[in-house]
Amino acid sequence: MGNSERRIVITGGPGAGKSTLVAALARRGAAVMPEAGRAIIQAQGAIGGDALPWADRRLFAELMLSWYLRSYRDGAAGNRLTFYDRGIPDSIGYLELNGMPVPKHFEDAARMCRYGRRVFVAPPWAEIFTHDAERSQSFDEAVATHDAICAVYRRLGYELIPLPRGTVDSRVAMVLAGIGNWLRRSDGH
């Protein structure tokens, strides 16, 4: 299993259970890299910054890209299996969703920093979708975000694996079973 195949992205629209799944994987001892958006919104709010989706979307996207580049680098340590709560392509999806041009350095980053070719996607799920201090989108906006992000990952050659709408434990089991199958196949078993 190559180094990029050890980088497993979990993505999808807001409020679909991605971060809950990643936290459950972390509790089981998995190496994880947290999502950028919520942390950036909290930090910018604390300092009165403008890199917010409702203030300066371009700057918010740049900070997301920077976050994901750092997470990509840090996740490579020791060639360990690492789960990412979103990845570099998500920042491209954010720009496209908002009708903004995608700067060349975003595309370059997505080409240079490859994740495992299989990406787990949490589908929009109205029953668990909620608003909070960092999530102001409507459910329709969450669906549009999901669609935009998936389009970017597909365009970049990733295979999307939909997560079930079920318990956190069922999602964890699916992810771990999928990873185990991929590892066995890559080892020739």
MARKOLMI-922682 format. One line per field, with one value per residue: x, y, z of N, C-alpha, C, O in turn; residue number from 1; residue in one letter. Coordinates in steps of 0.02 Angstrom, whole numbers. Layout:
// residues N
nu	(X; ...)
nv	(Y; ...)
nw	(Z; ...)
cau	(X; ...)
cav	(Y; ...)
caw	(Z; ...)
cu	(X; ...)
cv	(Y; ...)
cw	(Z; ...)
ou	(X; ...)
ov	(Y; ...)
ow	(Z; ...)
num	(NUM; ...)
residuo	(A; ...)
***
This chain:
// residues 189
nu	(43; 42; 107; 13; -104; -122; -181; -331; -477; -621; -767; -895; -1052; -1091; -1143; -1168; -1115; -978; -870; -905; -890; -751; -703; -744; -664; -540; -553; -538; -407; -354; -254; -292; -341; -405; -550; -548; -635; -725; -631; -560; -662; -693; -568; -549; -662; -630; -522; -572; -559; -570; -574; -689; -833; -942; -888; -755; -737; -639; -518; -549; -553; -418; -357; -413; -353; -218; -224; -261; -149; -50; -103; -95; 43; 79; 9; 81; 183; 284; 229; 102; -69; -191; -334; -427; -525; -602; -515; -387; -454; -582; -573; -565; -691; -768; -737; -785; -921; -961; -954; -831; -673; -549; -393; -233; -138; -215; -264; -140; -95; -191; -159; -26; -29; -86; -218; -278; -350; -481; -617; -712; -881; -995; -1163; -1290; -1399; -1543; -1605; -1506; -1448; -1398; -1399; -1270; -1154; -1049; -1099; -1199; -1269; -1410; -1507; -1524; -1415; -1315; -1331; -1299; -1165; -1112; -1132; -1049; -922; -907; -906; -782; -689; -716; -679; -543; -504; -535; -614; -774; -843; -993; -1051; -1151; -1315; -1328; -1294; -1157; -1067; -1094; -1048; -912; -876; -896; -800; -680; -685; -679; -552; -473; -496; -440; -307; -271; -285; -188; -75; -67; -146)
nv	(-59; 102; 263; 368; 293; 267; 374; 417; 491; 563; 631; 749; 840; 976; 931; 794; 693; 668; 717; 660; 525; 522; 559; 447; 349; 396; 376; 241; 226; 264; 363; 530; 675; 831; 925; 1077; 1193; 1221; 1244; 1353; 1450; 1463; 1510; 1629; 1699; 1716; 1804; 1910; 1907; 1914; 1803; 1719; 1622; 1705; 1829; 1851; 1754; 1709; 1723; 1638; 1516; 1507; 1493; 1370; 1287; 1300; 1242; 1109; 1072; 1072; 972; 865; 851; 825; 707; 611; 565; 434; 344; 298; 238; 356; 451; 577; 716; 782; 849; 920; 933; 972; 1109; 1161; 1124; 1205; 1335; 1323; 1295; 1417; 1495; 1548; 1583; 1455; 1463; 1428; 1373; 1300; 1194; 1140; 1098; 998; 905; 872; 827; 686; 582; 424; 324; 288; 366; 400; 448; 545; 548; 677; 702; 725; 697; 702; 823; 980; 1150; 1259; 1362; 1371; 1317; 1374; 1347; 1301; 1149; 1123; 1193; 1117; 998; 1045; 1077; 950; 892; 974; 951; 812; 809; 870; 779; 666; 716; 728; 599; 510; 372; 364; 312; 282; 315; 224; 273; 265; 199; 267; 168; 72; 138; 155; 19; -13; 69; 22; -113; -96; -36; -140; -239; -175; -166; -303; -343; -263; -315; -435; -542)
nw	(0; -52; 3; -23; -25; 106; 158; 202; 153; 222; 173; 120; 127; 244; 410; 396; 470; 464; 547; 669; 639; 612; 738; 810; 752; 794; 933; 934; 916; 793; 682; 651; 556; 586; 528; 432; 418; 530; 635; 584; 576; 712; 763; 688; 730; 864; 858; 790; 653; 470; 387; 350; 301; 279; 268; 203; 80; -9; 63; 169; 99; 61; 187; 221; 123; 161; 289; 253; 178; 277; 360; 273; 258; 394; 418; 352; 428; 483; 394; 422; 428; 400; 439; 361; 395; 280; 134; 27; -102; -57; -30; -156; -205; -121; -170; -303; -279; -231; -343; -375; -453; -470; -408; -484; -395; -304; -383; -419; -292; -264; -362; -331; -199; -159; -103; -38; -166; -150; -79; 61; 74; 159; 143; 113; 250; 314; 438; 537; 520; 583; 644; 705; 797; 706; 591; 476; 363; 259; 242; 106; 54; 109; 37; -91; -68; -41; -169; -250; -195; -214; -354; -382; -323; -403; -529; -508; -510; -406; -323; -263; -111; -44; 120; 238; 292; 446; 610; 705; 739; 639; 528; 560; 561; 425; 362; 420; 378; 240; 226; 276; 178; 66; 106; 116; -18; -80; -24; -84; -41)
cau	(0; 83; 95; -50; -159; -129; -215; -401; -519; -693; -792; -967; -1077; -1094; -1196; -1182; -1086; -907; -828; -924; -857; -679; -691; -752; -603; -487; -562; -515; -335; -333; -226; -341; -328; -471; -577; -524; -684; -748; -575; -546; -716; -684; -509; -562; -709; -595; -476; -605; -534; -617; -571; -750; -873; -990; -852; -707; -736; -574; -470; -570; -530; -344; -340; -429; -301; -159; -238; -258; -80; -15; -129; -68; 113; 83; -19; 129; 233; 288; 195; 45; -136; -219; -400; -433; -592; -596; -449; -374; -508; -640; -564; -583; -763; -795; -732; -831; -989; -975; -946; -768; -621; -502; -324; -190; -104; -261; -262; -73; -94; -231; -122; 36; -43; -139; -243; -299; -396; -550; -636; -777; -923; -1055; -1216; -1334; -1442; -1586; -1622; -1453; -1423; -1416; -1362; -1236; -1118; -1005; -1135; -1258; -1300; -1473; -1497; -1514; -1345; -1273; -1336; -1260; -1095; -1097; -1127; -990; -862; -903; -886; -710; -653; -722; -638; -473; -490; -548; -673; -813; -876; -1042; -1061; -1222; -1351; -1339; -1260; -1085; -1033; -1100; -1004; -844; -865; -890; -736; -626; -688; -654; -479; -444; -499; -391; -240; -259; -275; -123; -22; -68; -184)
cav	(0; 161; 315; 402; 248; 267; 437; 403; 550; 557; 697; 757; 906; 988; 901; 726; 646; 655; 729; 611; 463; 530; 557; 377; 315; 418; 342; 172; 227; 283; 430; 571; 746; 863; 967; 1146; 1246; 1238; 1272; 1420; 1494; 1476; 1551; 1695; 1732; 1735; 1861; 1962; 1905; 1916; 1742; 1683; 1611; 1759; 1892; 1849; 1684; 1694; 1715; 1577; 1460; 1505; 1463; 1299; 1254; 1298; 1192; 1042; 1058; 1054; 907; 816; 840; 794; 640; 566; 544; 364; 304; 267; 248; 417; 472; 650; 745; 823; 854; 977; 944; 1006; 1181; 1177; 1119; 1265; 1390; 1312; 1302; 1489; 1529; 1584; 1549; 1414; 1481; 1373; 1340; 1252; 1136; 1110; 1063; 938; 857; 852; 795; 637; 539; 358; 334; 279; 419; 388; 507; 546; 581; 722; 663; 776; 679; 720; 890; 1032; 1214; 1279; 1425; 1370; 1290; 1415; 1328; 1264; 1081; 1127; 1213; 1058; 953; 1075; 1069; 879; 880; 1009; 916; 748; 822; 884; 717; 624; 747; 716; 528; 471; 330; 383; 257; 312; 287; 210; 315; 219; 217; 281; 103; 39; 175; 136; -50; -13; 99; -24; -172; -75; -27; -207; -271; -143; -185; -373; -346; -232; -360; -496; -595)
caw	(0; -57; 53; -36; -8; 180; 174; 189; 161; 235; 152; 109; 146; 315; 448; 373; 517; 451; 605; 719; 618; 621; 810; 832; 729; 839; 997; 925; 908; 726; 671; 616; 545; 592; 474; 436; 420; 598; 673; 557; 597; 784; 773; 661; 775; 926; 848; 751; 585; 414; 346; 367; 241; 270; 265; 147; 58; -40; 117; 204; 57; 67; 252; 218; 85; 204; 341; 224; 160; 339; 381; 226; 279; 460; 414; 320; 477; 499; 344; 456; 402; 430; 414; 354; 394; 220; 105; -17; -151; -27; -36; -226; -207; -88; -217; -359; -253; -223; -407; -376; -492; -431; -425; -506; -339; -276; -428; -411; -228; -270; -404; -297; -134; -173; -50; -63; -223; -126; -32; 92; 69; 200; 103; 150; 294; 346; 506; 584; 504; 631; 641; 766; 791; 647; 532; 464; 299; 259; 218; 33; 43; 126; -20; -145; -49; -53; -242; -276; -171; -249; -424; -383; -311; -463; -582; -492; -518; -346; -321; -205; -76; 0; 187; 252; 341; 502; 671; 700; 740; 574; 482; 578; 538; 353; 345; 439; 334; 174; 232; 282; 112; 22; 129; 97; -91; -99; 0; -123; -7)
cu	(45; 64; 29; -109; -170; -163; -288; -444; -591; -721; -867; -988; -1077; -1153; -1214; -1149; -1013; -864; -843; -890; -782; -662; -697; -691; -545; -492; -539; -440; -309; -301; -275; -316; -395; -487; -557; -578; -704; -692; -558; -599; -708; -625; -520; -612; -675; -551; -509; -581; -589; -617; -629; -793; -923; -955; -806; -697; -669; -521; -486; -545; -454; -323; -357; -374; -237; -166; -230; -188; -40; -38; -101; 4; 118; 57; 28; 179; 229; 251; 135; -20; -167; -285; -403; -506; -589; -524; -444; -429; -570; -634; -579; -659; -797; -794; -782; -904; -1009; -962; -882; -717; -574; -431; -282; -157; -150; -259; -194; -69; -132; -196; -60; 24; -102; -155; -256; -352; -469; -563; -706; -817; -985; -1109; -1257; -1386; -1483; -1598; -1568; -1425; -1446; -1375; -1326; -1197; -1075; -1040; -1200; -1295; -1368; -1458; -1488; -1443; -1298; -1273; -1295; -1185; -1072; -1086; -1065; -926; -853; -881; -811; -671; -657; -677; -563; -456; -501; -612; -711; -851; -927; -1047; -1135; -1251; -1370; -1302; -1186; -1047; -1037; -1055; -931; -829; -856; -821; -679; -625; -661; -578; -445; -442; -447; -320; -224; -247; -208; -64; -20; -106; -255)
cv	(61; 214; 351; 359; 243; 331; 429; 464; 528; 627; 695; 827; 915; 951; 830; 673; 629; 661; 680; 544; 467; 528; 485; 336; 333; 384; 269; 169; 247; 352; 469; 642; 781; 908; 1040; 1197; 1269; 1271; 1342; 1470; 1512; 1523; 1622; 1734; 1757; 1796; 1918; 1964; 1902; 1853; 1696; 1675; 1668; 1828; 1894; 1777; 1664; 1680; 1652; 1515; 1452; 1474; 1389; 1261; 1248; 1245; 1122; 1024; 1037; 985; 852; 799; 803; 723; 589; 537; 469; 318; 267; 281; 307; 433; 548; 670; 801; 826; 914; 987; 978; 1081; 1204; 1175; 1180; 1325; 1383; 1320; 1376; 1529; 1569; 1547; 1511; 1432; 1419; 1337; 1291; 1187; 1101; 1070; 998; 885; 830; 811; 748; 596; 470; 367; 323; 329; 402; 453; 498; 583; 629; 681; 711; 761; 697; 790; 941; 1095; 1223; 1342; 1428; 1345; 1328; 1396; 1295; 1193; 1080; 1148; 1156; 1008; 980; 1069; 998; 867; 913; 973; 850; 757; 834; 819; 671; 650; 733; 641; 485; 429; 346; 323; 289; 276; 274; 264; 268; 243; 232; 215; 67; 74; 157; 66; -52; 14; 50; -87; -154; -67; -95; -244; -241; -163; -257; -378; -317; -274; -426; -554; -598)
cw	(0; -6; 40; -16; 68; 204; 154; 204; 175; 221; 144; 130; 221; 347; 429; 417; 506; 513; 662; 703; 630; 696; 837; 811; 775; 907; 993; 910; 839; 727; 630; 608; 543; 532; 486; 451; 489; 639; 649; 579; 671; 796; 747; 703; 838; 918; 809; 679; 532; 371; 365; 305; 228; 266; 204; 126; 28; 14; 157; 165; 61; 133; 254; 181; 127; 258; 312; 200; 221; 363; 337; 246; 345; 460; 384; 369; 491; 451; 374; 418; 438; 397; 416; 352; 342; 196; 59; -70; -123; -34; -108; -234; -176; -136; -274; -338; -249; -286; -413; -419; -445; -453; -442; -447; -302; -317; -422; -346; -232; -313; -368; -234; -142; -110; -80; -116; -205; -71; -5; 93; 113; 161; 145; 189; 337; 419; 557; 573; 556; 617; 707; 752; 728; 584; 523; 400; 311; 235; 143; 15; 59; 68; -78; -131; -62; -128; -272; -257; -208; -322; -429; -373; -372; -519; -571; -492; -456; -356; -257; -176; -28; 67; 198; 298; 397; 563; 658; 698; 673; 522; 496; 551; 462; 331; 360; 396; 265; 174; 236; 216; 65; 40; 108; 22; -112; -75; -37; -92; -33)
ou	(83; 11; -7; -160; -221; -173; -305; -446; -617; -702; -899; -945; -1065; -1205; -1269; -1155; -988; -826; -798; -865; -752; -611; -659; -669; -504; -441; -523; -414; -249; -320; -299; -276; -438; -444; -550; -568; -701; -704; -543; -583; -716; -630; -502; -605; -690; -543; -476; -583; -647; -656; -618; -791; -943; -989; -816; -653; -646; -484; -440; -518; -429; -276; -321; -351; -206; -119; -196; -169; 0; 3; -85; 23; 155; 82; 16; 215; 176; 243; 119; -26; -168; -292; -385; -545; -574; -477; -491; -449; -607; -684; -604; -688; -848; -843; -818; -944; -1066; -961; -878; -717; -561; -412; -295; -150; -125; -254; -191; -42; -110; -204; -45; 62; -160; -111; -246; -395; -513; -526; -752; -791; -1023; -1102; -1258; -1412; -1460; -1602; -1583; -1384; -1506; -1324; -1347; -1207; -1065; -1013; -1250; -1347; -1381; -1403; -1447; -1414; -1246; -1221; -1259; -1146; -1019; -1036; -1032; -881; -798; -841; -779; -624; -607; -641; -525; -399; -478; -657; -682; -886; -908; -1046; -1177; -1215; -1422; -1280; -1158; -999; -989; -1028; -892; -776; -814; -789; -636; -572; -623; -545; -395; -393; -413; -279; -169; -202; -175; -10; 22; -98; -294)
ov	(72; 209; 365; 385; 218; 340; 434; 487; 482; 676; 644; 868; 867; 941; 806; 613; 582; 615; 661; 510; 420; 498; 465; 293; 290; 364; 239; 115; 246; 395; 445; 667; 764; 927; 1061; 1241; 1328; 1321; 1386; 1526; 1570; 1571; 1671; 1795; 1811; 1835; 1969; 2017; 1890; 1848; 1642; 1717; 1678; 1879; 1934; 1742; 1607; 1631; 1616; 1469; 1396; 1434; 1349; 1209; 1194; 1207; 1080; 965; 990; 945; 797; 741; 755; 681; 529; 490; 444; 258; 210; 329; 309; 430; 579; 643; 859; 808; 953; 1044; 1010; 1115; 1259; 1219; 1204; 1361; 1430; 1349; 1394; 1591; 1617; 1485; 1532; 1420; 1364; 1276; 1243; 1132; 1040; 1015; 947; 825; 771; 767; 767; 578; 459; 411; 345; 334; 390; 506; 450; 642; 624; 631; 735; 807; 706; 814; 944; 1093; 1197; 1373; 1482; 1352; 1315; 1425; 1266; 1178; 1042; 1123; 1148; 979; 942; 1057; 987; 837; 883; 965; 833; 717; 811; 805; 640; 612; 728; 623; 427; 449; 342; 288; 319; 215; 309; 294; 236; 301; 213; 208; 35; 41; 146; 54; -88; -15; 38; -112; -193; -90; -106; -276; -277; -176; -271; -415; -344; -269; -469; -610; -639)
ow	(47; 25; 88; 6; 90; 264; 95; 261; 144; 254; 159; 147; 258; 317; 444; 403; 536; 530; 699; 748; 657; 715; 881; 848; 793; 936; 1045; 895; 828; 767; 578; 648; 502; 492; 543; 494; 505; 673; 689; 600; 690; 834; 781; 712; 863; 965; 795; 648; 548; 324; 393; 260; 171; 260; 158; 152; 37; 10; 178; 195; 64; 135; 283; 204; 128; 271; 341; 203; 218; 383; 361; 250; 351; 498; 389; 352; 508; 464; 354; 381; 500; 336; 465; 313; 358; 233; 53; -82; -160; -42; -118; -265; -200; -143; -291; -374; -262; -284; -450; -420; -389; -510; -417; -450; -272; -289; -420; -345; -206; -300; -374; -217; -134; -71; -139; -111; -241; -22; -43; 111; 106; 147; 206; 164; 389; 460; 616; 612; 572; 583; 759; 700; 700; 529; 557; 385; 363; 211; 117; -33; 27; 52; -111; -177; -92; -148; -314; -299; -230; -347; -476; -410; -391; -551; -618; -476; -455; -392; -202; -213; 22; 70; 170; 338; 395; 566; 607; 659; 652; 478; 450; 522; 437; 288; 318; 379; 236; 128; 203; 199; 29; -3; 84; 1; -156; -103; -23; -114; -10)
num	(1; 2; 3; 4; 5; 6; 7; 8; 9; 10; 11; 12; 13; 14; 15; 16; 17; 18; 19; 20; 21; 22; 23; 24; 25; 26; 27; 28; 29; 30; 31; 32; 33; 34; 35; 36; 37; 38; 39; 40; 41; 42; 43; 44; 45; 46; 47; 48; 49; 50; 51; 52; 53; 54; 55; 56; 57; 58; 59; 60; 61; 62; 63; 64; 65; 66; 67; 68; 69; 70; 71; 72; 73; 74; 75; 76; 77; 78; 79; 80; 81; 82; 83; 84; 85; 86; 87; 88; 89; 90; 91; 92; 93; 94; 95; 96; 97; 98; 99; 100; 101; 102; 103; 104; 105; 106; 107; 108; 109; 110; 111; 112; 113; 114; 115; 116; 117; 118; 119; 120; 121; 122; 123; 124; 125; 126; 127; 128; 129; 130; 131; 132; 133; 134; 135; 136; 137; 138; 139; 140; 141; 142; 143; 144; 145; 146; 147; 148; 149; 150; 151; 152; 153; 154; 155; 156; 157; 158; 159; 160; 161; 162; 163; 164; 165; 166; 167; 168; 169; 170; 171; 172; 173; 174; 175; 176; 177; 178; 179; 180; 181; 182; 183; 184; 185; 186; 187; 188; 189)
residuo	(M; G; N; S; E; R; R; I; V; I; T; G; G; P; G; A; G; K; S; T; L; V; A; A; L; A; R; R; G; A; A; V; M; P; E; A; G; R; A; I; I; Q; A; Q; G; A; I; G; G; D; A; L; P; W; A; D; R; R; L; F; A; E; L; M; L; S; W; Y; L; R; S; Y; R; D; G; A; A; G; N; R; L; T; F; Y; D; R; G; I; P; D; S; I; G; Y; L; E; L; N; G; M; P; V; P; K; H; F; E; D; A; A; R; M; C; R; Y; G; R; R; V; F; V; A; P; P; W; A; E; I; F; T; H; D; A; E; R; S; Q; S; F; D; E; A; V; A; T; H; D; A; I; C; A; V; Y; R; R; L; G; Y; E; L; I; P; L; P; R; G; T; V; D; S; R; V; A; M; V; L; A; G; I; G; N; W; L; R; R; S; D; G; H)
***
